[in-house]
């Protein structure tokens, strides 16, 4: 069909009806009315174009066409159960809106057909690593802080920590998003004596070359980083829960955004007497004021018990009544772990 004007296209769409209009606008990226920018593309457009599609062959073909090289990342990650086991559980809903799933369940179901990790039937609770990396790339829910994929598409983490561009992007030049983030966040989260077993698992993954890392990431000098950790612990004859929030200062100033630190959230939950095995929940850039505010909360380094609460959509494999979530807050002594 030659020399078709924009007006002719509109007439055709009008003739086809509202469904055709919806399909066209679903694939427009960035979509201004949805507050999207170029950083949201092509992820948002692909996600909207696959809305409610349950045929995995259609999803696979669309991904391979629009995002060549993306699915091989998941296929690579699926080969390392140790890598996947270093993550805990999270809820597929944002704390600001508990009525809408942050990540489309049909896409999570497809991704999980490759990774084969734990999820409930409705894809409301499941693998924090999948949710908070690949899942967030395809989130179409606009939150008070913007789209979740921004932590990977804005480039703040790479710029602030002097790492190659797109190291934590959806299509990194070396390795995978999940593998690179697991290594970087895990090296920091598992640096303490209580995380020995998790740290050994991470080291085995590297020794066995289960993940590929760029030279800059593999040789990164983590000892130069300034890290503060808040520990929130419930330790009774029934429960051992250690909530660990690391605030890692970015060594470099950058122009990719206003954030100056990386928050890494990990959880160690087990029956009393069992060995500690912390698991990563999430990691995302924050500004200095946000980080500082965590260390001014009630009860830090005092004997006063406080009611603790999971954050950042973290979930546990069992439900703990609120009255049992009473524990203490403290600041981790970095010197004692060296």
VOGU-3710 file (C-alpha; in Angstrom, 3 decimals, decimal comma):
1> xxxxxxxxxx> 0,000/0,000/0,000  1,706/3,167/-1,192  1,384/6,840/-0,288  -0,983/6,277/2,600  -1,436/9,518/4,476  -1,777/9,786/8,233  -5,377/10,781/7,636  -5,996/7,549/5,725  -4,501/5,530/8,585  -6,857/7,242/11,027
11> xxxxxxxxxx> -9,836/6,411/8,818  -8,753/2,772/8,696  -8,391/2,632/12,480  -11,782/4,243/12,964  -13,290/1,633/10,696  -11,628/-1,186/12,647  -12,939/0,101/15,954  -11,588/0,900/19,454  -9,649/-2,359/19,787  -7,365/-1,373/16,908
21> xxxxxxxxxx> -6,854/2,043/18,462  -5,921/0,424/21,755  -3,383/-1,859/20,089  -1,714/1,082/18,362  -1,455/3,195/21,482  -0,338/0,220/23,562  2,775/-0,024/21,423  3,568/3,691/21,345  6,630/4,282/23,491  7,247/6,636/25,164
31> xxxxxxxxxx> 3,623/7,323/25,919  3,322/10,884/27,215  -0,063/10,501/28,960  1,453/7,599/30,921  4,406/9,748/32,078  6,899/7,687/30,120  10,268/8,869/28,877  12,754/7,362/26,451  14,240/5,405/29,379  11,021/3,397/29,611
41> xxxxxxxxxx> 11,416/2,084/26,087  11,213/-0,464/24,625  10,229/-2,263/27,836  6,945/-0,439/28,465  5,780/-0,735/24,865  6,535/-4,446/24,737  4,750/-5,002/28,047  1,621/-3,146/26,924  1,579/-4,939/23,563  1,487/-8,260/25,442
51> xxxxxxxxxx> -1,264/-7,237/27,839  -3,344/-10,289/28,792  -1,541/-12,523/26,258  -1,271/-16,003/27,757  0,136/-17,861/24,762  3,808/-18,345/25,667  4,739/-18,789/22,015  3,344/-15,343/21,204  5,173/-13,805/24,164  8,411/-15,559/23,215
61> xxxxxxxxxx> 8,219/-14,491/19,582  7,418/-10,900/20,514  10,316/-10,742/22,992  12,749/-12,231/20,493  11,582/-9,759/17,857  11,486/-6,601/19,984  14,201/-7,470/22,530  16,731/-9,756/20,849  19,147/-11,197/23,385  16,850/-10,710/26,368
71> xxxxxxxxxx> 15,439/-14,213/26,791  18,913/-15,811/26,623  19,633/-13,902/29,855  16,886/-15,761/31,674  17,920/-19,040/30,104  21,458/-18,466/31,367  20,269/-17,615/34,887  18,056/-20,705/34,957  21,149/-22,915/34,797  22,309/-21,712/38,244
81> xxxxxxxxxx> 19,979/-22,722/41,059  22,518/-21,343/43,534  22,176/-17,921/41,946  18,393/-18,011/42,194  18,486/-19,330/45,765  20,330/-16,234/46,980  17,067/-14,267/46,764  14,116/-14,276/49,129  10,420/-13,642/48,534  8,569/-10,467/47,664
91> xxxxxxxxxx> 5,047/-9,280/46,966  4,026/-8,289/43,457  2,308/-5,144/44,687  3,661/-1,748/45,583  3,262/-0,459/49,128  1,571/2,638/47,696  -1,133/0,572/45,957  -1,982/-2,879/47,242  -4,879/-3,344/44,836  -2,865/-3,563/41,603
101> xxxxxxxxxx> -0,139/-6,020/40,660  3,051/-4,152/39,846  4,203/-6,701/37,264  1,794/-8,237/34,733  1,096/-11,808/35,956  1,071/-13,190/32,404  4,673/-12,043/31,898  5,754/-13,350/35,293  4,195/-16,691/34,406  6,144/-16,764/31,158
111> xxxxxxxxxx> 9,429/-15,760/32,783  8,850/-18,352/35,475  8,418/-21,040/32,838  12,112/-20,426/32,162  13,498/-19,755/35,651  11,197/-22,182/37,534  11,222/-20,426/40,898  8,565/-20,197/43,621  5,289/-18,311/43,033  1,734/-18,623/44,219
121> xxxxxxxxxx> -1,062/-19,347/41,751  -1,970/-15,659/41,315  1,622/-14,430/41,017  1,104/-12,137/43,980  4,015/-13,526/46,012  7,177/-15,039/44,652  10,863/-14,804/43,829  12,254/-11,402/44,800  15,053/-11,669/42,254  12,725/-12,177/39,303
131> xxxxxxxxxx> 10,217/-9,619/40,601  12,778/-6,920/41,278  14,931/-7,289/38,171  13,333/-8,600/34,972  9,828/-8,152/36,339  10,309/-4,463/37,075  11,549/-3,812/33,542  8,055/-4,669/32,315  6,012/-2,987/35,047  3,311/-0,692/33,715
141> xxxxxxxxxx> 2,264/0,703/37,105  3,246/4,309/37,717  4,081/4,801/41,417  4,633/8,003/43,432  8,347/7,477/42,693  7,875/6,794/38,996  8,271/3,494/37,171  10,161/0,706/38,905  12,384/0,059/35,895  14,116/3,411/36,394
151> xxxxxxxxxx> 16,584/1,833/38,824  18,006/-0,055/35,841  17,333/2,230/32,900  18,461/5,565/34,380  22,077/4,463/34,806  22,505/5,990/38,268  24,038/2,877/39,825  26,675/2,468/37,120  27,557/6,176/37,103  27,740/6,451/40,886
161> xxxxxxxxxx> 29,871/3,332/41,330  32,097/3,811/38,276  30,912/0,724/36,437  30,428/0,185/32,691  27,251/1,627/31,237  24,264/-0,759/31,329  25,952/-3,174/33,756  22,570/-3,274/35,498  20,528/-2,632/32,377  18,045/-4,973/30,789
171> xxxxxxxxxx> 20,607/-5,958/28,169  24,041/-5,667/29,834  27,118/-5,931/27,592  28,458/-8,779/29,745  26,531/-11,184/31,966  22,873/-10,813/32,929  20,917/-8,249/34,910  20,061/-10,789/37,621  23,590/-12,194/37,749  25,288/-8,795/37,889
181> xxxxxxxxxx> 22,931/-7,465/40,554  23,232/-10,634/42,632  27,013/-10,364/42,621  27,140/-6,650/43,417  24,378/-6,563/46,037  25,323/-9,955/47,473  28,976/-9,075/47,983  27,850/-6,158/50,144  24,888/-7,839/51,859  26,840/-11,005/52,727
191> xxxxxxxxxx> 30,022/-9,353/54,062  29,280/-9,991/57,755  30,028/-13,133/59,799  26,320/-14,049/60,017  26,200/-14,330/56,232  29,032/-16,840/55,889  26,957/-19,559/54,205  25,383/-17,149/51,732  28,799/-15,671/50,983  30,206/-19,153/50,306
201> xxxxxxxxxx> 27,309/-19,829/47,901  28,083/-16,609/46,034  31,786/-17,470/45,859  30,980/-20,942/44,506  28,848/-19,404/41,770  31,839/-17,308/40,704  34,402/-20,104/41,039  32,253/-22,417/38,931  31,715/-19,637/36,360  27,949/-19,951/36,659
211> xxxxxxxxxx> 27,657/-16,240/35,846  29,657/-14,025/33,543  30,921/-10,681/34,821  32,728/-7,812/33,165  36,316/-7,327/34,309  35,367/-4,073/36,028  32,646/-5,774/38,030  34,616/-8,933/38,832  37,591/-6,880/40,073  35,568/-4,194/41,815
221> xxxxxxxxxx> 37,136/-2,915/45,035  34,253/-3,244/47,480  36,489/-2,362/50,423  36,623/1,261/49,307  32,862/1,679/49,708  31,326/3,483/52,670  28,481/1,337/53,980  26,108/1,792/56,899  23,841/-1,029/58,020  20,670/-0,947/60,057
231> xxxxxxxxxx> 19,799/-4,276/61,676  16,290/-5,021/62,916  16,090/-8,320/64,743  13,453/-10,539/66,299  15,131/-13,340/68,230  12,860/-15,570/70,326  12,426/-19,270/71,015  10,043/-19,366/68,022  11,455/-16,887/65,523  14,785/-15,643/64,257
241> xxxxxxxxxx> 14,331/-12,758/61,852  17,105/-10,353/60,917  16,164/-7,496/58,607  19,290/-5,908/57,147  19,298/-2,541/55,366  22,594/-1,415/53,835  23,062/2,144/52,618  26,053/2,245/50,278  27,381/5,695/49,424  28,122/6,250/45,740
251> xxxxxxxxxx> 31,811/7,188/45,414  31,198/9,425/42,392  28,864/12,310/41,724  26,873/11,908/38,528  24,322/13,559/36,283  21,999/10,586/35,845  19,665/11,620/38,661  19,485/12,910/42,227  20,341/9,697/44,088  23,635/9,375/45,936
261> xxxxxxxxxx> 23,489/5,904/47,490  22,305/2,361/46,904  19,925/0,701/49,353  20,338/-3,075/49,641  17,683/-4,927/51,608  18,245/-8,501/52,752  16,527/-10,823/55,205  17,674/-13,738/57,323  14,705/-15,794/58,486  14,972/-19,253/60,006
271> xxxxxxxxxx> 13,947/-21,382/62,935  15,930/-20,818/66,134  19,026/-22,985/66,186  19,334/-23,253/62,428  22,207/-21,689/60,514  22,036/-18,156/59,166  21,364/-17,796/55,446  20,483/-14,213/54,501  18,726/-13,680/51,197  18,585/-10,573/49,012
281> xxxxxxxxxx> 15,207/-8,884/48,645  15,888/-5,756/46,618  18,332/-2,982/45,738  17,617/0,516/44,460  19,173/4,020/44,443  18,184/6,502/47,155  19,158/10,038/48,084  21,141/11,001/51,153  18,152/12,292/53,119  16,336/8,979/52,703
291> xxxxxxxxxx> 19,381/7,032/53,838  20,019/9,299/56,821  16,404/8,981/57,914  16,742/5,237/58,425  19,303/5,795/61,155  17,162/8,182/63,200  14,321/5,777/63,891  13,011/4,900/67,322  14,960/2,491/69,481  18,271/2,298/67,631
301> xxxxxxxxxx> 21,036/0,899/69,860  18,827/0,895/72,951  17,239/-1,824/75,052  13,788/-0,533/74,209  11,870/-3,098/72,126  10,171/-1,795/68,994  7,538/-3,185/66,650  9,264/-4,103/63,402  7,774/-4,275/59,934  8,948/-5,678/56,629
311> xxxxxxxxxx> 9,487/-3,085/53,911  9,999/-2,830/50,161  7,446/-5,565/49,425  9,468/-8,220/51,268  7,573/-11,341/52,280  8,291/-14,358/54,466  7,304/-17,961/53,716  4,994/-17,860/56,747  2,809/-15,190/58,306  4,063/-13,776/61,590
321> xxxxxxxxxx> 1,440/-12,036/63,755  2,197/-8,367/64,376  2,413/-8,944/68,137  5,349/-11,284/67,547  7,242/-8,765/65,410  8,777/-7,094/68,437  12,530/-6,763/68,460  15,426/-4,347/68,498  17,174/-1,983/66,117  20,917/-1,519/66,009
331> xxxxxxxx> 23,643/-0,161/63,775  26,042/-2,823/62,541  29,636/-2,310/63,640  31,595/-2,527/60,406  34,936/-2,733/62,231  33,940/-5,870/64,126  33,293/-7,706/60,863  36,760/-7,100/59,439
//
